[in-house]
């Protein structure tokens, strides 16, 4: 509700003057009838200034209480909301509207200097340092919108229209007056210029923040801490930037943590990223990109669900035409300590990179692999990561580590380890490996593929593991579809299996966290290009729709692949066919779980106990290890594997029993 502001009376002007206040023009100062002028001391007023109610207290650390008021400050064109505490402003506050219950103290400068878009519309040169893949920042930027702008340069009309949409949005937030929301704390800061600061923000000890938006909300406050320097930036709800972090031309998505001296330029960080100690340049960091180490550099690359080991490094410069090269590590890829990749290269989903790799491998159709350096060559171990307990642990931890509390989520994140996206790549991988066998001979010791080498035994094992994973996914899909059905005939099974929509057939894409049918992605692109979608909210809604319909579309894809993989016809599927698929599924699930179980057991071997039981014998070593790490059989991860085997076996048996009713 609009407050009733009025000008000062002569008596009120005199009182303020007696309290050390001065004004360029007392006629431009306005208050309400409830404004307690006793709380306004040593203030210089310039331009139009409004003061709200000043009758509540702030509880400060250590038990100190301070009455709201304005003391020892210079205000120029400022509107102060109810019950704010503004004091000890070393420079001045200029051109701001300040919400209620906000505390601002001991800062150098808070000002809007000229007209500003507050970080919106800034081009961020991701992937290619020299330009060409710029992403325009804006408050509602999602990883999927950025994916379009950075990677769909072969659709120039799409890029042009998206830039127009974002420019209109940026112009809409442009102003020569900044805002500080309600319940904000700004303390002990240096230069704060051209900022838009959301509700419940906490900015304490920041050195310099210039030209940016801090999109804090009550449900997901933003925290900016000591020594932080940011220029040309947007920080989304729920994020923390602290401990001397330095950001230049960066977007920080929801619930990210950036700190411990992290340095980044020309980079995008989306939901739940955690960046500490190291450095990033021209990085597209999709959801859950994590790096903790001072010696780690991420440069000119695209990541998501990625964990960078200590000393991980990449190069985008081959000392010819400049830093023009780029790389991609698909979702879930990791690097070990001291790994190195010379871009360009593309690493398949959920793969592990160890050692130095300089021959530009492309393993995108061989997910869940290891890339290991041996004698300066890259050796590829297809599918081996499917049996790793670490891969399973990662898949389970990501949903639990989603710290987003803002009800309006920017990124649509799909956590599935197995999906049409990864299974199609496994199908492609099987074809590639079989072609290698056919062309080079099954007795070849080593096969060559995309600048990598694959040992014969690794190729054979890769085919086995991919087949297990494909059976697991397709079996999961048909079981979910038939769950609860007790058919009396084969026709009932066929009716249940028939998809509700044709959407989902063909290739699928991973738009940096969002897994969706390529047909839907292309339909959205066409709508943007044709002008049928012309605002950022409409683009966001379409991505959200794809995410919400994932399982509907997934079944369409899985049904088609079930028919193809098992050689079935839709009009002739029988209960026996379903039973056969479920039996294969049980074998695959139990087989993979047993491999994961054995991998976990290595963590409890005698060699893993090295360093335990100092100054004692073997018995003390084992006892010390068990006190710290626990007993293998009672480990939560081990228990979850065993529980998974029991539950899935029982589920398979129940489906088989139900299908036998239709015989």
Wavefront OBJ file of the C-alpha trace (Angstrom):
o trace
v 0.000 0.000 0.000
v 1.310 3.449 -0.937
v 2.425 5.408 2.117
v 1.311 8.980 2.702
v 4.550 10.942 2.520
v 4.639 14.646 3.278
v 7.151 17.444 3.415
v 8.885 18.499 6.617
v 7.416 21.201 8.794
v 9.578 24.095 9.906
v 9.821 22.598 13.416
v 10.889 19.207 12.028
v 13.511 20.856 9.834
v 14.869 22.707 12.819
v 14.994 19.525 14.854
v 16.965 17.682 12.200
v 19.376 20.578 11.947
v 19.876 20.447 15.712
v 20.787 16.756 15.330
v 23.597 17.525 12.894
v 21.624 17.042 9.668
v 22.067 19.172 6.561
v 20.242 19.307 3.240
v 20.794 20.656 -0.219
v 17.077 21.538 -0.259
v 14.845 20.740 2.732
v 11.766 20.878 0.487
v 12.794 17.631 -1.239
v 12.829 15.625 2.023
v 9.642 13.667 2.807
v 8.541 11.642 5.823
v 5.398 9.929 7.148
v 3.494 10.952 10.253
v 5.004 7.895 12.009
v 8.643 8.715 11.168
v 10.568 9.177 14.424
v 13.009 11.984 13.586
v 14.875 11.376 16.858
v 16.518 8.446 15.033
v 17.953 10.628 12.232
v 21.350 12.129 13.085
v 24.315 13.579 11.184
v 22.774 12.994 7.749
v 23.369 15.023 4.604
v 20.344 14.997 2.271
v 20.610 15.625 -1.451
v 17.958 15.331 -4.153
v 14.646 13.655 -3.294
v 14.779 11.591 -0.086
v 11.968 9.720 1.667
v 12.141 8.199 5.151
v 9.708 5.562 6.424
v 8.809 4.431 9.936
v 11.745 4.023 12.359
v 10.515 2.218 15.464
v 11.943 -1.343 15.539
v 15.222 -2.843 16.760
v 17.939 -4.936 15.131
v 19.598 -7.742 17.091
v 23.299 -7.750 16.176
v 25.928 -10.458 16.816
v 27.029 -10.632 20.436
v 23.689 -9.497 21.857
v 23.858 -5.830 20.814
v 20.546 -4.149 19.923
v 20.286 -1.094 17.671
v 17.214 1.023 17.028
v 16.311 1.564 13.389
v 17.336 4.954 12.070
v 19.653 6.865 9.763
v 22.923 8.080 11.255
v 26.219 9.380 9.890
v 25.299 9.079 6.216
v 24.903 10.977 2.950
v 21.722 10.184 0.982
v 21.090 11.344 -2.575
v 17.795 10.429 -4.267
v 17.059 7.621 -1.826
v 13.806 6.137 -0.553
v 14.233 4.348 2.771
v 11.571 1.774 3.714
v 10.150 1.171 7.170
v 12.374 0.207 10.062
v 15.744 0.325 8.342
v 19.072 0.955 10.032
v 21.518 2.960 7.918
v 24.662 4.227 9.605
v 28.331 5.010 9.191
v 28.347 5.382 5.407
v 31.879 6.463 4.548
v 30.957 7.665 1.063
v 27.293 7.971 0.138
v 24.143 6.182 -0.974
v 22.714 7.481 -4.245
v 19.752 6.621 -6.462
v 18.274 3.709 -4.525
v 14.941 2.448 -3.256
v 15.523 0.494 -0.047
v 12.952 -1.973 1.302
v 11.830 -2.460 4.872
v 13.795 -3.934 7.795
v 17.117 -3.586 5.981
v 20.431 -2.814 7.688
v 23.240 -0.992 5.866
v 26.352 -0.056 7.797
v 30.029 0.773 7.485
v 30.208 0.770 3.692
v 32.092 2.961 1.250
v 29.632 3.492 -1.594
v 26.199 2.285 -2.691
v 25.197 4.047 -5.877
v 23.684 3.727 -9.324
v 25.746 5.802 -11.730
v 23.713 6.448 -14.888
v 21.327 3.947 -16.464
v 22.052 0.269 -15.789
v 20.734 -3.164 -16.784
v 22.274 -4.620 -13.619
v 24.203 -7.377 -15.424
v 21.368 -8.295 -17.783
v 22.276 -8.377 -21.467
v 25.994 -8.876 -20.828
v 27.661 -11.237 -23.330
v 29.662 -14.060 -21.732
v 32.253 -15.601 -24.085
v 31.924 -19.243 -23.016
v 33.775 -22.170 -24.645
v 35.672 -20.006 -27.137
v 37.684 -17.244 -25.493
v 37.936 -15.342 -28.758
v 34.154 -15.156 -29.140
v 31.553 -16.709 -31.385
v 29.579 -18.595 -28.703
v 28.512 -15.702 -26.493
v 25.617 -16.246 -24.111
v 23.613 -13.193 -23.041
v 23.043 -13.208 -19.291
v 19.677 -12.409 -17.788
v 17.936 -13.011 -14.471
v 16.003 -16.075 -15.686
v 18.823 -17.742 -17.614
v 18.686 -21.539 -17.458
v 21.360 -24.016 -18.472
v 19.103 -25.066 -21.348
v 18.661 -21.559 -22.755
v 22.404 -21.072 -22.516
v 22.929 -24.415 -24.276
v 20.913 -23.142 -27.241
v 22.792 -19.843 -27.417
v 26.258 -21.363 -27.071
v 25.938 -24.536 -29.130
v 23.272 -23.965 -31.775
v 25.243 -21.453 -33.818
v 24.307 -23.430 -36.921
v 20.802 -21.964 -36.433
v 21.527 -18.223 -36.870
v 17.840 -17.236 -36.807
v 17.455 -18.949 -33.430
v 20.414 -17.029 -32.029
v 19.196 -13.736 -33.479
v 15.686 -14.139 -32.060
v 16.931 -15.255 -28.647
v 19.181 -12.210 -28.473
v 16.209 -9.997 -29.317
v 14.111 -11.676 -26.594
v 16.826 -11.199 -23.982
v 17.498 -7.630 -25.102
v 13.807 -6.794 -24.578
v 13.957 -8.348 -21.120
v 17.144 -6.434 -20.282
v 15.640 -3.156 -21.471
v 12.645 -3.864 -19.247
v 14.767 -3.991 -16.088
v 16.965 -1.054 -17.105
v 16.823 1.866 -14.701
v 18.793 4.787 -13.305
v 17.608 3.794 -9.831
v 18.660 0.622 -8.044
v 16.790 -1.436 -5.492
v 17.754 -2.992 -2.182
v 15.081 -5.423 -1.017
v 13.587 -5.987 2.396
v 15.362 -7.772 5.261
v 18.751 -7.217 3.629
v 22.071 -6.895 5.462
v 24.867 -4.880 3.826
v 27.840 -4.347 6.124
v 31.580 -3.627 6.045
v 31.754 -3.370 2.251
v 33.756 -1.232 -0.153
v 32.374 -0.176 -3.540
v 28.829 -1.257 -4.432
v 27.841 0.249 -7.763
v 24.949 -0.372 -10.165
v 23.411 -3.243 -8.215
v 19.939 -4.670 -7.848
v 19.777 -6.524 -4.531
v 16.933 -8.922 -3.701
v 15.112 -9.605 -0.434
v 16.942 -11.331 2.415
v 20.381 -10.891 0.832
v 23.411 -10.810 3.093
v 26.427 -8.874 1.800
v 29.125 -8.630 4.461
v 32.724 -7.692 3.822
v 32.557 -7.607 0.019
v 35.347 -5.592 -1.561
v 33.788 -4.539 -4.859
v 30.511 -5.384 -6.581
v 29.849 -3.573 -9.856
v 27.022 -3.925 -12.392
v 25.087 -6.944 -11.251
v 21.909 -8.491 -9.910
v 21.712 -10.421 -6.644
v 18.462 -12.335 -7.058
v 17.847 -13.329 -3.479
v 14.393 -14.341 -2.239
v 13.031 -15.152 1.195
v 12.929 -18.906 0.489
v 16.487 -18.914 -0.882
v 18.691 -16.045 0.360
v 21.958 -15.087 -1.316
v 25.076 -14.703 0.808
v 28.094 -12.681 -0.364
v 31.031 -12.679 2.016
v 34.441 -11.247 2.749
v 36.811 -10.077 0.075
v 34.515 -10.868 -2.854
v 35.044 -8.919 -6.080
v 32.422 -9.219 -8.839
v 32.009 -7.206 -12.028
v 29.303 -7.711 -14.678
v 27.516 -10.573 -12.960
v 24.231 -12.160 -11.954
v 23.925 -14.288 -8.805
v 20.779 -16.405 -8.505
v 18.733 -17.351 -5.455
v 20.208 -19.572 -2.776
v 23.829 -19.083 -3.826
v 26.871 -18.236 -1.728
v 29.895 -16.323 -3.021
v 32.473 -15.737 -0.333
v 36.052 -15.906 0.939
v 37.792 -13.749 -1.652
v 36.130 -15.181 -4.759
v 36.626 -13.089 -7.911
v 34.097 -13.178 -10.756
v 34.177 -11.208 -13.988
v 31.381 -11.523 -16.562
v 29.871 -14.554 -14.861
v 26.422 -15.984 -14.239
v 25.936 -17.934 -11.006
v 22.864 -20.183 -10.992
v 20.678 -21.288 -8.108
v 22.152 -22.838 -4.945
v 25.764 -22.568 -6.126
v 28.735 -22.183 -3.781
v 31.799 -20.252 -4.932
v 34.560 -19.483 -2.469
v 38.028 -19.975 -1.014
v 39.617 -17.588 -3.490
v 38.030 -19.063 -6.606
v 38.647 -17.014 -9.740
v 36.398 -17.103 -12.812
v 35.948 -15.056 -15.954
v 33.581 -15.369 -18.925
v 31.885 -18.379 -17.322
v 28.439 -19.752 -16.513
v 27.693 -21.825 -13.403
v 24.289 -23.473 -13.161
v 22.297 -25.162 -10.386
v 24.213 -26.619 -7.433
v 27.710 -26.004 -8.787
v 30.441 -25.855 -6.158
v 33.669 -24.101 -7.107
v 36.495 -23.558 -4.627
v 40.196 -22.639 -4.693
v 40.812 -23.059 -8.433
v 40.212 -21.129 -11.632
v 37.747 -21.103 -14.521
v 37.880 -19.355 -17.879
v 35.245 -19.541 -20.650
v 33.543 -22.476 -18.899
v 29.997 -23.706 -19.371
v 29.466 -25.405 -16.006
v 26.172 -27.268 -16.094
v 24.401 -28.450 -12.912
v 26.546 -30.078 -10.214
v 29.925 -29.159 -11.692
v 32.282 -29.432 -8.718
v 35.931 -28.502 -8.184
v 37.698 -28.039 -4.849
v 41.426 -27.765 -5.540
v 43.796 -24.818 -5.930
v 45.726 -26.517 -8.703
v 42.682 -27.169 -10.904
v 41.947 -25.138 -14.032
v 38.730 -25.519 -16.001
v 38.938 -23.775 -19.353
v 36.989 -23.533 -22.626
v 34.843 -26.542 -21.873
v 31.359 -27.786 -21.113
v 30.592 -29.899 -18.051
v 27.674 -31.178 -15.974
v 27.513 -33.539 -12.979
v 31.305 -33.351 -13.113
v 33.910 -33.685 -10.376
v 37.383 -32.351 -11.177
v 40.313 -34.017 -9.429
v 43.245 -32.111 -7.963
v 45.517 -30.696 -10.646
v 43.005 -31.252 -13.457
v 43.886 -29.079 -16.410
v 42.913 -28.505 -20.017
v 44.414 -26.530 -22.888
v 42.514 -24.554 -25.511
v 45.624 -23.149 -27.192
v 47.914 -25.029 -29.563
v 50.050 -21.927 -30.221
v 48.866 -21.480 -33.785
v 45.741 -19.340 -34.204
v 45.178 -18.576 -30.521
v 42.948 -19.983 -27.769
v 40.208 -21.088 -30.159
v 39.713 -24.741 -29.196
v 36.975 -26.134 -26.983
v 35.978 -29.409 -25.398
v 33.053 -31.184 -23.799
v 32.803 -33.679 -21.002
v 29.296 -35.093 -21.084
v 27.203 -35.521 -17.951
v 28.810 -37.393 -15.089
v 32.341 -37.395 -16.522
v 35.182 -37.053 -13.997
v 38.868 -36.317 -13.990
v 41.415 -37.908 -11.693
v 44.220 -36.007 -9.988
v 46.741 -34.488 -12.393
v 44.697 -35.261 -15.492
v 45.203 -33.216 -18.662
v 43.205 -32.933 -21.886
v 44.259 -31.003 -24.955
v 41.135 -29.622 -26.615
v 39.399 -30.252 -28.911
v 38.048 -33.458 -27.429
v 34.740 -34.940 -26.352
v 34.447 -37.320 -23.428
v 31.448 -39.655 -23.146
v 28.930 -39.525 -20.329
v 29.907 -40.936 -16.920
v 33.499 -41.554 -18.000
v 36.689 -41.199 -15.969
v 39.791 -39.488 -17.381
v 43.199 -40.381 -15.910
v 46.583 -39.098 -17.117
v 47.470 -36.874 -20.076
v 45.530 -36.990 -23.340
v 46.736 -34.964 -26.315
v 45.293 -36.761 -29.360
v 41.781 -35.227 -29.289
v 39.662 -38.307 -28.501
v 35.918 -38.428 -29.125
v 34.297 -41.107 -26.957
v 30.781 -39.647 -26.901
v 29.267 -42.919 -28.193
v 31.084 -45.004 -25.579
v 29.733 -43.794 -22.218
v 30.715 -45.162 -18.797
v 34.308 -45.675 -19.936
v 37.785 -45.137 -18.543
v 40.336 -43.137 -20.526
v 43.779 -43.963 -19.170
v 47.148 -42.770 -20.431
v 49.747 -45.450 -21.102
v 53.039 -44.670 -22.830
v 51.696 -41.307 -24.050
v 48.685 -42.969 -25.669
v 45.017 -42.986 -24.646
v 43.641 -46.411 -23.811
v 39.865 -46.710 -23.704
v 38.061 -49.207 -21.473
v 34.427 -49.162 -22.673
v 31.553 -49.480 -20.177
v 33.868 -50.324 -17.259
v 32.422 -47.514 -15.121
v 29.059 -49.306 -15.052
v 30.485 -51.646 -12.431
v 31.930 -48.865 -10.255
v 30.380 -48.283 -6.848
v 31.424 -44.646 -7.228
v 29.141 -44.225 -10.238
v 26.174 -45.609 -8.309
v 27.032 -43.428 -5.308
v 27.142 -40.339 -7.533
v 23.734 -41.099 -9.031
v 22.221 -41.390 -5.555
v 23.902 -38.355 -4.027
v 22.966 -35.741 -6.647
v 19.236 -35.571 -5.833
v 20.051 -35.449 -2.113
v 22.494 -32.590 -2.690
v 20.044 -30.410 -4.581
v 20.063 -27.342 -2.327
v 17.573 -25.286 -4.335
v 14.792 -23.944 -2.116
v 13.440 -21.275 -4.450
v 9.977 -22.452 -5.609
v 10.798 -21.051 -9.073
v 13.562 -23.312 -10.378
v 15.531 -22.144 -13.387
v 17.130 -25.470 -14.380
v 15.159 -28.620 -15.168
v 17.478 -31.339 -13.847
v 17.081 -35.014 -14.723
v 19.163 -37.253 -12.441
v 18.666 -40.579 -14.246
v 21.819 -42.589 -14.808
v 20.173 -44.693 -17.505
v 17.952 -42.807 -19.937
v 17.174 -42.795 -23.670
v 20.161 -40.461 -24.009
v 22.723 -42.828 -22.453
v 21.121 -46.076 -23.646
v 21.102 -44.901 -27.270
v 24.808 -44.158 -26.898
v 25.351 -47.678 -25.549
v 23.485 -49.097 -28.546
v 25.727 -46.998 -30.798
v 28.716 -48.170 -28.763
v 27.838 -51.832 -29.292
v 27.634 -51.234 -33.029
v 31.003 -49.460 -33.019
v 32.717 -52.218 -31.028
v 31.249 -54.970 -33.204
v 32.346 -53.091 -36.335
v 35.880 -52.894 -34.918
v 35.837 -56.634 -34.300
v 34.539 -57.340 -37.794
v 36.947 -55.021 -39.619
v 40.128 -55.718 -37.623
v 39.360 -59.298 -36.646
v 38.275 -60.795 -33.344
v 41.814 -61.950 -32.593
v 43.384 -58.463 -32.813
v 45.290 -57.565 -29.675
v 44.471 -53.834 -29.821
v 41.854 -51.873 -31.771
v 42.071 -48.195 -32.761
v 39.100 -45.883 -32.378
v 38.914 -42.059 -32.465
v 42.514 -41.470 -31.365
v 42.244 -44.124 -28.648
v 43.304 -47.739 -28.287
v 41.036 -50.519 -27.025
v 42.427 -53.844 -25.842
v 40.713 -56.980 -27.089
v 39.676 -58.031 -23.605
v 38.337 -54.546 -22.872
v 36.259 -54.539 -26.065
v 34.716 -57.916 -25.257
v 33.983 -56.875 -21.683
v 32.514 -53.588 -22.907
v 30.021 -55.403 -25.119
v 28.946 -57.589 -22.200
v 28.462 -54.621 -19.846
v 26.577 -52.527 -22.406
v 24.230 -55.455 -23.073
v 23.572 -55.795 -19.341
v 22.814 -52.073 -18.996
v 20.511 -52.062 -22.036
v 18.606 -55.064 -20.683
v 18.399 -53.370 -17.301
v 16.927 -50.144 -18.723
v 14.470 -51.807 -21.113
v 13.400 -54.233 -18.391
v 12.913 -51.374 -15.921
v 10.747 -49.603 -18.460
v 8.449 -52.536 -19.233
v 8.121 -53.446 -15.546
v 7.082 -49.901 -14.629
v 4.588 -49.962 -17.472
v 3.005 -53.267 -16.440
v 3.204 -52.804 -12.676
v -0.183 -53.479 -11.080
v -1.586 -55.264 -14.129
v -2.827 -58.832 -13.693
v -3.781 -59.705 -17.269
v -6.171 -62.448 -18.312
v -5.001 -62.473 -21.928
v -2.172 -61.254 -24.152
v -4.370 -58.521 -25.632
v -4.569 -56.774 -22.240
v -0.760 -56.694 -22.146
v -0.590 -55.214 -25.651
v -3.121 -52.495 -24.790
v -1.160 -51.508 -21.647
v 2.131 -51.411 -23.538
v 0.866 -49.124 -26.314
v 2.338 -45.594 -25.829
v -0.019 -42.620 -25.331
v 2.021 -40.350 -27.582
v 4.342 -40.666 -30.587
v 6.623 -38.038 -29.013
v 9.883 -39.560 -27.870
v 10.835 -41.587 -30.933
v 14.295 -41.080 -32.384
v 17.296 -39.307 -30.874
v 17.376 -37.625 -27.483
v 19.450 -34.677 -26.219
v 21.000 -33.709 -22.916
v 20.547 -29.932 -22.751
v 22.923 -29.549 -19.811
v 20.780 -31.356 -17.269
v 17.481 -31.587 -19.145
v 17.050 -34.879 -21.041
v 14.467 -34.547 -23.804
v 13.509 -35.930 -27.226
v 15.307 -34.161 -30.047
v 11.965 -33.741 -31.819
v 10.680 -31.600 -28.939
v 13.901 -29.618 -28.838
v 13.656 -28.896 -32.561
v 9.978 -27.970 -32.208
v 10.884 -25.382 -29.572
v 13.707 -24.035 -31.745
v 11.316 -23.719 -34.679
v 8.782 -21.844 -32.511
v 11.472 -19.383 -31.425
v 12.720 -18.912 -34.963
v 9.175 -18.320 -36.285
v 8.364 -15.838 -33.509
v 5.649 -17.985 -31.927
v 7.633 -17.800 -28.680
v 8.936 -14.327 -27.913
v 9.653 -14.049 -24.185
v 12.015 -15.711 -21.712
v 9.162 -17.039 -19.542
v 7.617 -18.900 -22.484
v 10.964 -20.550 -23.277
v 11.298 -21.578 -19.628
v 7.773 -23.032 -19.638
v 8.525 -25.193 -22.667
v 11.641 -26.627 -21.047
v 9.606 -27.304 -17.885
v 6.970 -29.081 -19.988
v 9.605 -31.355 -21.548
v 10.923 -32.178 -18.085
v 7.471 -32.912 -16.658
v 6.644 -35.226 -19.580
v 9.959 -37.088 -19.435
v 8.556 -40.465 -18.384
v 5.712 -40.220 -20.890
v 8.206 -39.613 -23.689
v 10.669 -42.138 -22.278
v 8.145 -44.984 -22.588
v 7.511 -44.160 -26.255
v 11.243 -44.469 -26.895
v 11.697 -47.557 -24.717
v 8.729 -49.369 -26.323
v 10.200 -48.839 -29.781
v 13.605 -50.096 -28.617
v 12.070 -53.120 -26.862
v 10.462 -54.175 -30.133
v 13.741 -53.690 -31.997
v 16.154 -55.127 -29.421
v 14.152 -58.282 -28.736
v 12.813 -58.733 -32.288
v 9.136 -58.386 -31.355
v 6.070 -57.125 -33.208
v 3.499 -54.983 -31.356
v 0.523 -57.059 -32.518
v 2.159 -60.324 -31.454
v 3.612 -59.619 -27.998
v 2.728 -62.310 -25.492
v 3.071 -62.873 -21.775
v 5.953 -65.242 -22.540
v 7.787 -62.404 -24.315
v 7.371 -60.194 -21.250
v 8.563 -62.989 -18.957
v 11.649 -63.473 -21.137
v 12.451 -59.731 -20.961
v 11.971 -59.682 -17.184
v 14.204 -62.727 -16.747
v 16.927 -60.958 -18.740
v 16.335 -57.861 -16.627
v 16.733 -59.807 -13.386
v 19.967 -61.324 -14.623
v 21.289 -57.901 -15.679
v 20.273 -56.131 -12.458
v 21.731 -58.797 -10.192
v 24.823 -59.079 -12.394
v 25.566 -55.353 -12.306
v 24.804 -55.150 -8.577
v 27.206 -58.026 -7.880
v 29.919 -56.233 -9.852
v 29.267 -53.057 -7.859
v 29.281 -55.091 -4.634
v 32.686 -56.560 -5.484
v 33.988 -53.094 -6.373
v 32.847 -51.776 -2.999
v 34.570 -54.697 -1.275
v 37.939 -53.415 -2.541
v 37.522 -50.438 -0.200
v 37.695 -52.864 2.733
v 40.664 -54.943 1.593
v 43.868 -55.270 3.620
v 45.648 -52.905 1.246
v 43.004 -50.262 2.014
v 43.914 -50.599 5.701
v 47.435 -49.311 5.116
v 48.106 -46.492 7.580
v 45.597 -47.720 10.151
v 46.554 -49.158 13.543
v 49.715 -47.100 14.035
v 52.188 -48.669 16.498
v 50.256 -51.933 16.544
v 50.010 -55.371 14.956
v 47.663 -56.627 12.202
v 44.821 -57.164 14.680
v 45.056 -53.569 15.890
v 45.191 -52.389 12.268
v 41.918 -54.146 11.471
v 40.247 -52.926 14.662
v 41.351 -49.333 14.025
v 40.085 -49.531 10.440
v 36.688 -50.846 11.558
v 36.355 -48.092 14.164
v 36.929 -45.453 11.477
v 35.425 -46.992 8.348
v 33.064 -49.589 9.768
v 32.534 -53.213 8.798
v 31.963 -54.046 5.139
v 28.665 -55.888 5.668
v 27.197 -52.945 7.630
v 28.368 -50.182 5.284
v 25.319 -48.139 4.098
v 26.348 -48.380 0.432
v 26.827 -52.120 0.682
v 23.496 -52.517 2.450
v 21.776 -50.495 -0.265
v 23.254 -52.772 -2.958
v 22.045 -55.911 -1.172
v 18.632 -54.343 -0.562
v 18.442 -53.386 -4.231
v 19.120 -56.996 -5.276
v 16.386 -58.288 -2.947
v 13.801 -55.680 -3.924
v 14.394 -55.969 -7.656
v 14.398 -59.759 -7.576
v 11.078 -59.726 -5.738
v 9.661 -57.172 -8.166
v 10.701 -59.259 -11.167
v 9.190 -62.375 -9.634
v 5.882 -60.588 -8.995
v 5.685 -59.364 -12.596
v 6.458 -62.846 -13.901
v 3.756 -64.325 -11.659
v 1.246 -61.760 -12.932
v 2.122 -62.441 -16.574
v 1.565 -66.172 -16.090
v -2.098 -65.380 -15.455
v -2.435 -64.521 -19.170
v -1.088 -67.845 -20.431
l 1 2 3 4 5 6 7 8 9 10 11 12 13 14 15 16 17 18 19 20 21 22 23 24 25 26 27 28 29 30 31 32 33 34 35 36 37 38 39 40 41 42 43 44 45 46 47 48 49 50 51 52 53 54 55 56 57 58 59 60 61 62 63 64 65 66 67 68 69 70 71 72 73 74 75 76 77 78 79 80 81 82 83 84 85 86 87 88 89 90 91 92 93 94 95 96 97 98 99 100 101 102 103 104 105 106 107 108 109 110 111 112 113 114 115 116 117 118 119 120 121 122 123 124 125 126 127 128 129 130 131 132 133 134 135 136 137 138 139 140 141 142 143 144 145 146 147 148 149 150 151 152 153 154 155 156 157 158 159 160 161 162 163 164 165 166 167 168 169 170 171 172 173 174 175 176 177 178 179 180 181 182 183 184 185 186 187 188 189 190 191 192 193 194 195 196 197 198 199 200 201 202 203 204 205 206 207 208 209 210 211 212 213 214 215 216 217 218 219 220 221 222 223 224 225 226 227 228 229 230 231 232 233 234 235 236 237 238 239 240 241 242 243 244 245 246 247 248 249 250 251 252 253 254 255 256 257 258 259 260 261 262 263 264 265 266 267 268 269 270 271 272 273 274 275 276 277 278 279 280 281 282 283 284 285 286 287 288 289 290 291 292 293 294 295 296 297 298 299 300 301 302 303 304 305 306 307 308 309 310 311 312 313 314 315 316 317 318 319 320 321 322 323 324 325 326 327 328 329 330 331 332 333 334 335 336 337 338 339 340 341 342 343 344 345 346 347 348 349 350 351 352 353 354 355 356 357 358 359 360 361 362 363 364 365 366 367 368 369 370 371 372 373 374 375 376 377 378 379 380 381 382 383 384 385 386 387 388 389 390 391 392 393 394 395 396 397 398 399 400 401 402 403 404 405 406 407 408 409 410 411 412 413 414 415 416 417 418 419 420 421 422 423 424 425 426 427 428 429 430 431 432 433 434 435 436 437 438 439 440 441 442 443 444 445 446 447 448 449 450 451 452 453 454 455 456 457 458 459 460 461 462 463 464 465 466 467 468 469 470 471 472 473 474 475 476 477 478 479 480 481 482 483 484 485 486 487 488 489 490 491 492 493 494 495 496 497 498 499 500 501 502 503 504 505 506 507 508 509 510 511 512 513 514 515 516 517 518 519 520 521 522 523 524 525 526 527 528 529 530 531 532 533 534 535 536 537 538 539 540 541 542 543 544 545 546 547 548 549 550 551 552 553 554 555 556 557 558 559 560 561 562 563 564 565 566 567 568 569 570 571 572 573 574 575 576 577 578 579 580 581 582 583 584 585 586 587 588 589 590 591 592 593 594 595 596 597 598 599 600 601 602 603 604 605 606 607 608 609 610 611 612 613 614 615 616 617 618 619 620 621 622 623 624 625 626 627 628 629 630 631 632 633 634 635 636 637 638 639 640 641 642 643 644 645 646 647 648 649 650 651 652 653 654 655 656 657 658 659 660 661 662 663
